[in-house]
Amino acid sequence: MTQVLVIGYVWPEPNSSAAGTHMMSLLTLFRSQGSSVEFASPAQRTEHMEDLSSHGITSAEIKLNCSSFDDYLKKVQPDIVMFDRFMMEEQFGWRVDTYAPNALKILDTEDLQCLRGARHDAHKAGRAFSPSDLHTDLAKREIAAILRCDVSLIISTYEMQLLREVFKVEDALVHHLPFLVDLDSLPKHPRAFDERQHFMTIGNFRHAPNWDAVLYLQQIWPLIRKQLPKAELHIYGSYPPPKATALHNPKTGFLIKGWADDALDVMSKARVCLAPLRFGAGIKGKLLEAMITATPSVTTTIGAEGMHKELPWNGEIHDQPQQFADAAVRLHQDYDAFTCAQRQGRAILEQVYDKQALSLVLLDKIDNLRGNLAAHRQANFTGQMLKHHTMRSTQYMAQWIEAKNSSKS
């Protein structure tokens, strides 16, 4: 039986974030192949985390900067190790190289942290994002982690292109894997136009692009409300801080709803999903959920980036507040525009996010890599160079921290 070890940055929370949903898709995919799957994380367990045991997945708590992980690896003896975000590869990758050298190393990037960070910095500075913004220390760390792994899962086509053209990463080291949608489970009769009402958005408030979108909606919502005086905007998301709940205003219909027990249910009841994202990376779970529930959406260029190839969007894409608001009103009021958006969303799901097709390609990629691992690694000279002792600062820092902590006890 294949032993898969996944090292998580956080415990999976599929009802809190798109990253949690994506992680659970991967974990259950490995389980469906008969693999033994263990999820380990140094993070604290949370109230909203998934019950992994109900999926036949075991779990373990591990420590940062501690040789106890070495003993743990010797015990688990994984055939495949998947890191959740590059920070986990930095922390534990060198230990895997030492104590499970024959394990296939997969990096699940979720999204490119360096891209999201660079766009956030440009946004805070009040200027347009430039490709030169990408050349940061964060990018050097993230790309180094990609090069040290055998393959990295990249969630958007935009990020695939960026890695090829800007960072010159070889195609053999990356694999495009968007969200996995089970087309057979899509609602056969989604709620129709007249069964829905109001606008909504959803997203983890701890995620900076989501919080910025809520602030941006403070500008856009009055433009919508001026045309639809009785409309409401329902804002859902996990971990709302006091600064978010303070925006709750029943008089203007700007309603902070907080945690949603079932994100797909609240999405399916809305007539239009709003996602005015001004920075970020990857692909956006809320917009995929809008397609799944046949809910038209209005988003920005950043929001739709890398999500739909060249297919017509599940609604409209606008970057200016007035145009965004007018599109939202149009989809809310115009039955034909609404139903056309629904059809376009379904076409995107079928052509871009088919779980069955995507899973087969990924599993075939993993099998080929495992069967030719030595040759694959030999071809990646840069990755091997990054493992040379002169390049192993993360290892030496971890060992120094452990020695320092030991001296205090």
N, C-alpha and C positions, 0 to 999 in steps of 0.2 A: 504494500500500500504506500502510495506517495505521501510523504509528510510535508505539509505546507505550514510555514510559520510566517505570520503577518505581524509586523512590529508597527503599532499604531501611535501616531502623535497624540490622538485623543481616542476615547472609547466611542464606537459608532453610535450616532444619534440620528437615525433616518428621518425622524419627525422634526428635527431641528435644522438640518442642513442638507444641501445637495451632496456634499462630500460624504456625509453619513450614509445616504442612500446609495451612492456609487460604491462605497466600501462594502456595504452589505450585498450588493449585486455580485461583487467579485468573490466574497467569502462563500456565498451560496453556490456560485458557479463551480468553485473548486470542490465543494462538498458533493455537488451533483455528479462529479466524475469519480466519486468513490474515494477521494483523498481524505486523509486525516488532517483537519485544519485546527490550528491553535492561534488565537489572537493574544498578543502580549503588548502591554503598554506601561510606560512609566507615569502616565497621567492618573489623576484621581478619578475614581468611578463617579458617575453622575446619576441624578434621578431620572434623566430622560434617556439613558443608554439602552441599547437593544439587549434583550435577553438572549445572549449568544447560545446558551445551552439548548434553547428551544429549537435551534437550527442544527444541533449536533456539533457545535463548535465549542471547543474548550478554550479557557482563558487563563492568563497568568499575569501577575503584577511583577514588573521588573524595575531595576534601579538604574539611574544614570550614573556614569563614572564609577562603576563598581564591578569588580572581577567576578561577582556572583553570577553575572550574565554568562561568563565563560563556562562555568559549571553547568548552567542551564542549557547552553547550546550543546554541550557534550551529551547531556541527557536526552534532549529532543532529537538530535541528529536530523535536521531538516534536509529535505531534497530540494525544496524551493523556499527562498526567503523573500518576502515582499515588504518593502519599506513604504510606510504611509508618509509621504512628503520627504523632501531631501534632508531635513534636519535629523530624521531618524537614521538615514544612511550615514550621516556624519558621526552620529553618536555610536552606532552599533555596527556599521559596515566593516570596519577594520577587524572587529572581533569575529564577525562571520568569516572573513577571509582567513583568519587564523585557525578557528576551531570548527568551521564547516566549509572548507575550501572548495568542495565539489558541489555545493549547493548553487543552484541558479539564482542569481540576484536580480530581482525586479524592483524598479522604483515606480511607485504610483504617485505621479506628481500632483494629482488633483487639478491644479492649475499652476502656471508658472509664477512662482512667488515674486521673481525679479520683475516680471512684466507688471503685475498688479502693484508692486511697490513703486516702480518708476512712474506709472501713471498717477498714483496717489500723490507722489511728491510734486509732479507737474501741476496737478489740480490744486494742491495747497498753495503753490506759488502763483497761481492765477495765470498760467500760460499753457500753450498747446504742448502736448506730448511730442517729443522728438526721439528718433531712434538712438541718438547719442545718450539719452537718459538711461538706456539699458546697461551701459558699461559701468556697473557698480560692483562693490564688493559682494553684495548679495548675489548678483548674477554669476560672479566667479565661483562662489561657493556652490550654487545650484547646478551650474553646468558641469563643475567638477564631479559632483555626485552622479549626474547623468552618465558621465564618461567612465566612472568607476563601476557602474552597474552593467549587467549583461544586456538588459533592455529596459527602457523607460516607457511607461504608458502615458500618452499625451492626449488630452481630452478634446482639444479643438484643432480644426484644420489650420486656423490662423497660427496657432502655436507651433504646429508642425513646420509650417513655412518659415516662421521666425527662427526656429532652431537650425534649419537648413541654411538659410540665407545670411543670417546675422552671426550666428555662433558656429557655423560650419560643422554641425554635428552630422555624422554619417547616418544614412537611412537605416543601416543594420542595427543601430543602437536605440531606435525609437519605434514605437508602434502606436498608431492612431486608434484610440478606443474611447468613443463618446459614451454617454449613458446608455445602459442596456434596457430597452423597453420590450416587455412581453406583449406583442401585438394581439395575441389571443385574449389577453385579459382586459383590453380596452373596452369601455362601455359601448355596448351595441346600440343603445338608445340614449345618448347623452341629453341632458336637460336642454330643452329648446329655448328659443329667444324669449317667449312670454312666460317661461318658468323661472326666469332669472331676474335679478335686480341689483342695482348699485355697482360700484367699482371696488376692487380690492388689490392689495399687494401683500407679499409675505416674504420673510427672510430673517435669519438670525441677526438680532440687533448688535451682536458682538462683532459682526463682519462689517468692516469699515465701509465698503461700497453700499451695503444695504442701509446703513444709518445715513449716509450722505444722500441716498435716494429719498429717504423720508424727509430730510431737510429740503431737498429740491421740490418735493411734492407740496411743500408749504407755499412755494411760488406758483406752481402749476394749478393746484386745486382751486384757488379763487377764479381762475380763468374758465374752468369747467363749471364751477358752481354758478357763475354768472349766467351761463346758458341753461343750466339744469338746476334751478334753485332748490329742489327737493332731493337731489342726489346725495348719496353718502359714499364715503371712502372708508373701507374697513381695512385696517392695517394690522396684520398678524405677524408674529415672530416670537422666537424663544428669547429668553433673557432680556426683556425690555428694561432699560435703566430708568431711573427717575426722570432724567431729562427727556425721555421718550414719552412716558406716561403724562408728563406735564403738557404735552401737545394735544392731549385729548380734548376735543371741543365739540360737544353735541350741537351747539348753535350753528356751527358751520358745516356739520356733517363730517368732520375730520376725526375719525374714531380709532383710537389705539386699542385694539382687541387683545394683543398679547398672544400667549400660547394658544395654538390650535391643536386639539386632540387628533384631528384628521385633516391634514392639509388639502388632500384631494377633495374632500367633502365641501370645505368652505370655498375652495376654488370653483367647484362645479356649480355653486349657487350664485356666483357673481356673473354679471353680464360681460364685464371687461376687466382684464388684469392690467395694471399699470406698473411699469418697471423702468423709470427714468434714471438708468445707471450712467454715471459720468466717468467712472473709472472701474477697473477690475480686470479680470483675466478668466481663462477657462470658458466653460459654458454654464448658463444660468438655470439652476434647477427649477426656479419658479416659472420660467418661460416654457420649460419642458412640461411641467405639470399643467400649465395652461393648455398646451396641445393635447395632453392625455385626456383632460376633462372637456375638450372641445370649447375652451374659453378663449375668445379672441384677445389679443394683447397689443398694447402699444408700448414700444420700447425705443431705445436709442441705438445708434450704430454700435456702440460698445456692447450693449445688451444682446444684440442679435449676432454679434461677431462669432464666426466659426461654428454657427449652429445649424445653418440651413442650406449650405452649399450655394447654388444659384437659384434655388426654388423660391417661389413667392412666399412672403412671410405670413405667419398666422395672425394677420392684423395689419398694423402699420409701424413704420420706423421713422422717427423724427428726433432731431437734436435741439430744436428751438422750442421754448415753452409754449408759445401760442399755437404753433403747428401741432405740437404734442397734444395740447388740450382739444383742439378742433378735431383731431383724429379720434380721440377718446369719445367725444360727444357723438361723432358720426357712427362709430361702431355701436354705441349705446342706443342710438335712435333708429338706425337704418337696418331693417331686417335683412335686406339683400347683402349689404356689406358684412353683416354679422355672419350669415350662413356661408358666404364666400370664404371668409377668414377661417371658419371651422373646417371647410374642405381642404384648404391649403395647409392647415396644421396637420391634418391626417396624412396628407401626402408627404410631408416632411418626416413624420414618424416612420412611415413605411419605407422610405428610401434612405434614411440616415441612421435610425436608431433601432433597427430590428435586432432584438437580443439574440435570436437564434443564429442569424447570419454572422453577427459580430463575434459571438462566442466561439463558433467553429473556427474562424480565422485566428482568433487569439490562442485557442488551445493548440491549433496546428503550429503556430509560431513557437509556443513554449516547447512542444514536443521536438521540433527541429533543433531548437537551441540546446536542449538537454542532450540530444543525440550527437551534437557537434560542438560541444562547449569548449573544448581545448582549442580547436581551430578558430572558433569565434573570438575567443579571448586573445589569441595570438595576433589576429588581424586588428585588434584595438590597441595599438601600441601606446597611444596617448593615455588610455585608461590604465595600462600597466605601469606607465611612467608615474602616474599620479599615486600609485601604491608603493613607489620606491621610498626607502626610509627617509630621504631628504624632503619628501612631500607629505609626511604623515603628522602634521601638526595637531590634528584632531585627536589622534591616538595619544600623543605625548601630553597634550593638555589634560585629557581624561585621566591618564595615569598620574599626573602631577596632582590633580584635584583629589583623587583617591588617596594618594600618599599623604596629602595635607590633612584630609579628613581623619585618616587613621592616626596621625600624630596627635590629634586633639582628643581622641578617645582614650 
